[in-house]
Structures are given as C-alpha cells and as structure tokens.
Amino acid sequence: MVTEKFRYQLRQEAQLWRSQNLIDSELYEHLATRYQFAELDTAAKNRFVMVLIGLGSVLLGLAAITFVAANWQVWNREVKVLLLMSLFVLVNGAGFYLWRSRRDRWQTRLGQGLLLLGSLILGANMGLMSQMFHQSGSVYQLYLVWGLAVLVMAASLQLTLLGMVAVILTGIGYWLGVPDLFRPGQISIYELALHHMPLLASLLFIPLAYWCRSRWIFGLAAVLVTASLEMNLIWQMNEFSDVTFMRGIIAAIATATPGALLWAYRDSFWLFHPAESPNFGSISRGLAVFFLGLLFYVFSFHFFWNYSPQFFFLEGKITSLDLLTLVDAFILAGLAIFAWVRLGHENHSRFGWQIDLSSTVIAAMILVSSALIYYQVTSGELGAIATFIFNVFFFLIAAGSIREALTEAQRKGFWFGIVLLVLQIFTRMFEYNTELVFKAIVLFLCGIGIIVAGLWFERYLRNLPPSATVTNES
C-alpha cells in the first residue's frame, strides 16, 4: 500500500522532473491521477479537522455524562432509561447517516465524530443501566463488555477509529482486572477472559485490523497481545513456584515467544488476507525490536541476576485453570515456530530453508536468552556472565537498528539506535560506583557524540539520491 509520505515525495520529484523536461505534462498528469496528487493538500487539513472533531466529541460525551449525573437523583427510572436510550440512538443514528451519505467530506468526518461520541455514550449507558437495575460488578468487567460492544460497531462499520477505541477499552479492562488473576476460588467468564486475553485479543483484533486495513489497530492489538501474554506468564510462574522445571519452561517461553512471533510475522502468514492491506510485517518487526531492546535492557542489570526471579515469587497452588491458561502460551509459541518456518521458505533458497543475516542474529539472541533465563530460574547460578551477555545483546540491538536505518535511510531507526546506546552508557555509569569527574566526562562525550551523529546522518540523507529515499519510504 502506497503511503502518503511516498506520494508527497513523488509529487515533489515529479514536479522537478517536469521542470527539467525529464517527463512531459501528459506523463505527469498520469502520475497525478494515479497517486491522487490533488488530494494531498487537503489530507493534512482533514487530519487536523478530525482531531478537533474527535476532541470535541469526547468533550460532548463528558458534558452529557456530567449533565445526567447532576440531575440523576431528580428523575425517576423511566425518564432515565428513556433519556439514555434516546441519546444513544440519536447520536449514533445521526453519525451513521452522515457517515454513510458521503456527499461531502465534512459530513463523513462529522459522522465519524458522532459515532465516536456514540461509542462513549454506550459505555456511560451501560454503567448507568447496571447501576439503576442493581447489577453490581467490577469496573474491569464494564470495560471488557464495553470494548466488545465497540468492537462490534467497528467491525460492522469497518471504521478504524472505533477499532482503536475497542482495543484501548479492552486493554484498560484487562489491566484493571489483573489483580483478579491472583484471586483464588471459582472464576467467572470475565476472569476467564483475563486468563485467555492473549489468544482472545489475537482472534478479535488482528482480523479486525485486516478488515479495516488499519496499521493502528494492528499495532495496538499486537501490544495488547504481548503485554497480556507476559503478565499471564509471570502469574503462571508464581503458581508453579514448587515445580522448578515447569517454572523454567514458562520463563523461557515468556522470554522467547513475543520477540520471535513479532519478528517472523508476515502478512503472508495468513492464507486469506486483503490484497491491498497495509504491510503489517514492518510494524510487527518494529515492535519486535522494541520488545527485545526492553527485555535486554532489564536483563542487563547486575542486580537482576543476583536477586531475581525468586524475589517476586509467592507460594502458589497449581489448579486445572493454570494448566488451561498455559494453552495460550503454547499456541502462540507454536505460531512463532510456524512463522519462522514460513520465513525461511519465503527466500526460495536452493537449500530449502534459509534466513537473512538480521533474522539469524535475532534468532540466536532469542535462543540464547531463553536458555539463560531457563538456567537462571532452575539453578539460579548465573551472575556476571549473564550481565555481560545481555549488555552485548543490548548493544547489538542498538547497532543493528542504526545499521538498518543507514541501509534504508530512515530517521526513526537511526535515532532509536542512538537512544539505546546513550541509555546503555548512562545506565552502566549510574549503576556502578564511578567518580563524578568520570560521569562528567561521559556525559560530555555523549552530548558531543549525539550532535556529531545527528549532523552526520542528516548530511548522509541529503547526499542520497532522491530515488533511494522515495523507494525506502514507500
């Protein structure tokens, strides 16, 4: 899918080519028609208007909720129900009519804003209705049901904005309900959803991202799947505190699965996906690099290997639910293995299965990391060796990001790598007892290094041929 940035750069280059008589006006018009140059000028304005409409819709929703709350005790139940249902139907009906009419762009944008307002009113209605009819429950249950309802709205309308709201509401519901993961006793369907949130979010929101062709929904859904998987596995390690072998296996899966699955994920992973869907693989790879960078940064601290992971373990009792919850982890781990098998076969190598240098380094780091964390959990004898290895891994992530950024002429990857390098130097300097003079020298050198690197990279980009930057941004 062609990005808007690519269209901007292509229009700039096409205008330059036409002024230099490299292309004639007819060819320029073909390019302008194909890539819709005329709509570029209004795109930024439309986004700004959408932000204003979205902000205004949120404020209107809060105003409606506040107004209802101020007069809530005065009205009887029938008036309350009629008021809530009328407001919900009117706002969503008007939003749907304007969004479907598509006679003018402002009507579509206003319709989307009203539908966003309707999704917020839906949550307020659910909360107030449950209060009126004395349906008690935890707040996280309201968010989970609210998120599911907005998901239905997003899927039926194929609307990205509502899809993002659905993911955010479900994520809020999950994190509000995390304390219930540790509560013993009989569980409800809501707690069961918390235990299986990684698989549930994968099944609900990844297809929604393809349906809406939205990179935002895919990114938010991938973050929710990864975060809930890590949280649930940490909880599982606590439950299996008396079974050392199983605790090590769970720790290894928690270390390896998110990074492996995100790095190897491709759109071709699915047999059926829209032909014009955005390239979700690039988003997934970016999240994999961020996850591994965060993981290696935590593991690079010396105290982690001296005091963890035993320091947060409590005495747990294994139940049938614990074994059932592990199904999510094993399914996602299996998908990660399958994705790597597909990744090796995509190169069509004469050796049958082959991956490039970057994937080889990532795979090696993931395997070594999971092996080390397994050994640490089961024996607890690693110390300075693990600290050194993960500092090397963290440096490789930073250096690899800079290398890829130079190859593809991308600023984000370059500055991400620079930030990781500076973070590693700062952390090691403050972690260990060093003299103030040494700290001052290091800070001075880091500041000079960042300035020199930034100036050099910008000059490097300017000296690249325009076609190189255009191709890499497409």
PyMOL commands that set and color helices and strands:
alter all, ss='L'
color gray80, all
select helices_A, chain A and resi 4-19+25-34+37-70+77-101+105-132+139-157+160-181+189-195+197-212+215-239+244-264+267-269+280-299+302-307+310-312+320-345+357-379+384-408+411-431+436-463+466-473
alter helices_A, ss='H'
color red, helices_A
deselect
rebuild
show_as cartoon
